């Protein structure tokens, strides 16, 4: 994997068409046991730029995970269109999109190296090339010395790094993260956030993050979509204005508190409305 060439290519694409485009996207779930249909999401209009770090926050039940699944190609939209690199998303996860879920999905009977190379085993790459790709990702994620360890021998944060590495080795141009740090303590979340920012800068991929944590969204993102209560639609897209070279020390910036506070001002009434609807 030539990370430098991949990064340069993706940075050039920043000035071209959006990497992902959603137009008038809605998701309505059919009635269950004689109930009413559930209008979960939309309409949503959204463009994701190549190379940006984009987060989505919103009250519980607003359709964040549904939006994630639609972009990943894991579920169809009821109405509207979704395109990745100009091509409609439909059916399975498109080539070029990598997905990391909240749950620890490491296979306990496989070593770190074997977990990471799992997706590559379905390819027709020669063993030597496959080993080289895995080796570069192990190095990038600071996991080389743990390559022969099993998941039970790792901390929760390290297991999540393995899951991210397993996605990264497939060389995605879009990485989808669904609350990947939710099970971690606050300090580990901050450090994992730094790891993801470092990874994002190294490969130049677009990152799309779903999170409940406003401070996490404010720290990591270039832009943040704030969603309403169900049916979820975008209330505002907040631009943070952070430099690309950033880490958790951005929390000390005088602008960090006002940014997080603005997110909460947008969300407070929506969160109360979502709670009343339950």
C-alpha positions as CSV (number, residue, x, y, z in Angstrom):
1,X,0.0,0.0,0.0
2,X,1.6,3.3,-1.1
3,X,0.2,5.6,1.5
4,X,1.9,8.7,0.1
5,X,0.5,8.2,-3.4
6,X,-3.0,7.4,-1.9
7,X,-2.9,10.5,0.2
8,X,-1.9,12.8,-2.7
9,X,-4.5,11.3,-5.0
10,X,-7.3,11.8,-2.4
11,X,-6.2,15.4,-1.6
12,X,-6.5,16.3,-5.3
13,X,-10.0,14.8,-5.3
14,X,-10.9,17.3,-2.6
15,X,-11.4,19.9,-5.3
16,X,-13.5,17.7,-7.5
17,X,-17.1,16.4,-7.1
18,X,-18.3,15.4,-3.6
19,X,-17.1,11.9,-2.5
20,X,-20.6,11.1,-1.2
21,X,-23.9,12.8,-2.2
22,X,-27.3,12.3,-0.6
23,X,-30.3,13.9,-2.3
24,X,-33.8,13.9,-0.6
25,X,-33.0,10.7,1.2
26,X,-35.8,9.3,3.4
27,X,-36.1,6.1,5.4
28,X,-39.5,4.8,6.5
29,X,-39.7,1.4,8.2
30,X,-42.8,-0.7,7.5
31,X,-45.4,-1.2,10.3
32,X,-44.9,-4.1,12.7
33,X,-47.8,-6.1,14.2
34,X,-50.4,-3.8,12.9
35,X,-48.7,-0.6,14.0
36,X,-47.9,2.4,12.0
37,X,-45.0,3.0,9.6
38,X,-42.0,4.7,11.3
39,X,-40.6,7.7,9.5
40,X,-37.0,7.4,10.8
41,X,-35.0,9.7,8.6
42,X,-35.2,12.5,6.2
43,X,-35.4,14.2,3.9
44,X,-31.6,14.5,4.0
45,X,-29.4,16.5,1.5
46,X,-25.7,16.1,2.3
47,X,-22.3,16.2,0.5
48,X,-19.2,14.7,2.0
49,X,-15.9,16.2,0.7
50,X,-13.0,14.0,-0.1
51,X,-10.4,14.1,2.7
52,X,-12.5,15.7,5.4
53,X,-13.4,14.4,8.9
54,X,-17.2,14.6,9.2
55,X,-19.2,13.8,12.3
56,X,-22.9,13.4,13.0
57,X,-24.5,14.1,16.4
58,X,-28.1,14.0,17.4
59,X,-30.6,12.7,20.1
60,X,-31.2,9.0,20.6
61,X,-33.5,7.6,18.0
62,X,-32.9,10.4,15.5
63,X,-31.7,8.1,12.7
64,X,-27.9,8.5,13.0
65,X,-27.3,4.8,12.7
66,X,-29.9,4.5,9.9
67,X,-28.0,7.2,8.0
68,X,-24.8,5.3,8.6
69,X,-26.3,2.1,7.2
70,X,-27.6,3.8,4.2
71,X,-24.3,5.3,3.3
72,X,-22.6,2.0,4.0
73,X,-24.9,0.2,1.5
74,X,-26.2,-2.0,4.3
75,X,-29.9,-0.9,3.9
76,X,-31.8,0.8,1.0
77,X,-33.3,4.2,1.2
78,X,-37.1,4.5,0.9
79,X,-36.8,7.6,-1.2
80,X,-34.0,9.7,-2.7
81,X,-30.5,8.9,-4.1
82,X,-27.1,8.2,-2.5
83,X,-24.0,8.1,-4.6
84,X,-20.3,7.3,-3.8
85,X,-17.8,8.7,-6.3
86,X,-20.7,9.4,-8.6
87,X,-22.1,5.9,-8.6
88,X,-25.3,4.9,-6.8
89,X,-25.0,3.0,-3.5
90,X,-27.1,-0.1,-3.5
91,X,-26.8,-3.6,-2.1
92,X,-23.5,-4.6,-0.4
93,X,-20.9,-2.2,0.9
94,X,-19.2,-0.7,-2.2
95,X,-15.5,-1.1,-2.9
96,X,-13.7,1.8,-1.4
97,X,-15.8,2.0,1.7
98,X,-14.6,0.6,5.0
99,X,-16.9,0.1,8.0
100,X,-16.0,0.0,11.8
101,X,-18.8,-0.7,14.2
102,X,-19.2,0.0,17.9
103,X,-18.9,-3.6,18.9
104,X,-15.5,-5.3,19.3
105,X,-15.5,-7.6,16.3
106,X,-12.1,-9.2,16.8
107,X,-12.2,-12.9,16.3
108,X,-10.8,-14.3,19.6
109,X,-9.2,-17.4,18.1
110,X,-7.2,-15.4,15.6
111,X,-4.0,-13.4,16.3
112,X,-3.8,-9.7,15.7
113,X,-2.2,-10.3,12.3
114,X,-4.7,-12.9,11.3
115,X,-7.6,-10.6,12.3
116,X,-6.2,-7.8,10.2
117,X,-5.6,-9.9,7.1
118,X,-9.1,-11.4,7.2
119,X,-10.5,-9.3,4.4
120,X,-7.4,-9.7,2.2
121,X,-7.8,-13.5,2.3
122,X,-10.8,-13.1,0.0
123,X,-8.7,-11.3,-2.5
124,X,-6.4,-12.9,-5.1
125,X,-3.3,-11.1,-3.8
126,X,-0.1,-13.2,-3.7
127,X,0.8,-14.1,-0.1
128,X,3.9,-11.9,-0.1
129,X,2.0,-8.8,-1.2
130,X,-0.7,-9.6,1.4
131,X,1.9,-9.9,4.1
132,X,3.5,-6.7,3.1
133,X,0.2,-4.8,3.3
134,X,-0.6,-6.2,6.7
135,X,2.9,-5.3,7.9
136,X,2.5,-1.7,6.8
137,X,-0.8,-1.3,8.6
138,X,0.6,-3.0,11.8
139,X,3.3,-0.4,11.7
140,X,1.0,2.5,11.0
141,X,-1.3,1.5,13.9
142,X,1.6,0.8,16.3
143,X,0.6,-2.8,16.6
144,X,3.7,-4.5,15.2
145,X,5.0,-5.9,18.5
146,X,1.5,-7.3,19.2
147,X,1.1,-9.1,15.9
148,X,1.2,-12.5,17.5
149,X,-1.0,-11.7,20.4
150,X,-4.7,-12.8,20.7
151,X,-7.5,-10.3,21.4
152,X,-7.9,-11.5,25.0
153,X,-4.3,-10.3,25.7
154,X,-5.1,-6.7,24.5
155,X,-6.9,-3.8,26.1
156,X,-10.2,-2.6,24.8
157,X,-8.5,0.3,23.0
158,X,-6.0,-1.9,21.4
159,X,-8.7,-4.3,20.2
160,X,-10.5,-1.4,18.6
161,X,-7.2,-0.4,16.9
162,X,-7.1,-3.9,15.4
163,X,-10.7,-3.5,14.1
164,X,-9.7,-0.1,12.5
165,X,-6.5,-1.7,11.1
166,X,-8.6,-4.5,9.5
167,X,-10.6,-1.9,7.7
168,X,-7.6,0.2,6.8
169,X,-5.7,-2.7,5.1
170,X,-8.4,-2.7,2.4
171,X,-7.4,0.8,1.4
172,X,-10.8,2.5,1.8
173,X,-11.3,6.0,0.5
174,X,-14.2,6.4,2.9
175,X,-14.1,5.1,6.5
176,X,-17.4,4.9,8.4
177,X,-17.1,4.8,12.2
178,X,-20.2,4.0,14.2
179,X,-19.5,5.1,17.8
180,X,-16.2,3.0,17.8
181,X,-15.1,4.3,21.2
182,X,-18.4,4.1,23.1
183,X,-17.2,1.2,25.3
184,X,-14.0,3.0,26.4
185,X,-13.3,5.3,29.3
186,X,-13.0,9.0,28.7
187,X,-9.2,9.1,28.8
188,X,-8.8,6.2,26.4
189,X,-11.4,7.8,24.1
190,X,-9.3,10.9,23.8
191,X,-6.2,8.9,23.0
192,X,-8.1,6.7,20.5
193,X,-9.3,10.0,18.9
194,X,-5.7,11.1,18.5
195,X,-4.9,7.7,16.9
196,X,-7.8,8.2,14.4
197,X,-6.7,11.7,13.6
198,X,-3.1,10.6,13.0
199,X,-4.4,7.8,10.7
200,X,-6.7,10.2,8.9
201,X,-3.8,12.5,8.1
202,X,-1.5,9.7,7.1
203,X,-3.8,8.2,4.4
204,X,-6.0,11.1,3.4
205,X,-9.3,9.2,3.4
206,X,-12.6,10.7,4.3
207,X,-13.9,9.8,7.8
208,X,-17.6,9.7,8.6
209,X,-18.2,9.4,12.4
210,X,-21.4,8.7,14.3
211,X,-21.2,9.7,17.9
212,X,-23.2,10.7,21.0
213,X,-20.2,12.5,22.5
214,X,-20.3,16.2,21.7
215,X,-16.7,16.8,22.9
216,X,-15.5,13.9,20.7
217,X,-17.3,15.4,17.6
218,X,-15.9,18.9,18.4
219,X,-12.4,17.6,18.8
220,X,-12.2,15.3,15.8
221,X,-14.2,16.9,13.1
222,X,-13.8,19.5,10.3
223,X,-17.6,19.6,10.0
224,X,-20.4,18.3,12.3
225,X,-24.0,17.7,11.2
226,X,-26.5,18.2,14.0
227,X,-29.6,16.2,13.6
228,X,-33.1,16.7,14.9
229,X,-35.3,14.3,16.8
230,X,-37.1,11.7,14.6
231,X,-37.7,11.9,11.8
232,X,-34.1,13.0,11.7
233,X,-33.1,15.8,9.4
234,X,-30.1,18.1,9.5
235,X,-30.6,21.2,11.7
236,X,-27.2,22.7,11.0
237,X,-23.7,21.8,9.7
238,X,-21.1,23.3,12.1
239,X,-17.6,24.1,10.7
240,X,-15.0,23.9,13.5
241,X,-12.1,25.6,11.7
242,X,-9.5,23.4,13.3
243,X,-6.1,22.9,11.7
244,X,-5.5,19.6,10.1
245,X,-2.6,18.9,12.5
246,X,-4.5,18.6,15.8
247,X,-4.8,16.3,18.7
248,X,-6.6,16.2,22.1
249,X,-4.8,19.4,23.1
250,X,-7.4,21.2,21.0
251,X,-9.6,20.9,24.1
252,X,-7.4,23.8,25.6
253,X,-8.2,26.1,22.7
254,X,-10.4,29.0,23.6
255,X,-12.8,28.1,20.8
256,X,-13.4,24.6,21.9
257,X,-15.8,25.3,24.7
258,X,-18.0,27.6,22.6
259,X,-18.0,25.0,19.8
260,X,-19.2,22.2,22.1
261,X,-21.7,24.6,23.7
262,X,-23.2,25.6,20.3
263,X,-23.7,21.9,19.5
264,X,-25.6,21.5,22.8
265,X,-27.7,24.6,22.2
266,X,-28.8,23.1,18.9
267,X,-29.5,19.7,20.5
268,X,-31.0,20.5,23.9
269,X,-34.7,21.0,22.7
270,X,-34.4,18.1,20.2
271,X,-33.1,15.8,23.0
272,X,-36.0,16.8,25.2
273,X,-38.5,16.3,22.3
274,X,-37.0,12.8,21.7
275,X,-37.3,11.9,25.3
276,X,-40.9,13.0,25.5
277,X,-41.7,10.9,22.4
278,X,-40.5,7.7,24.1
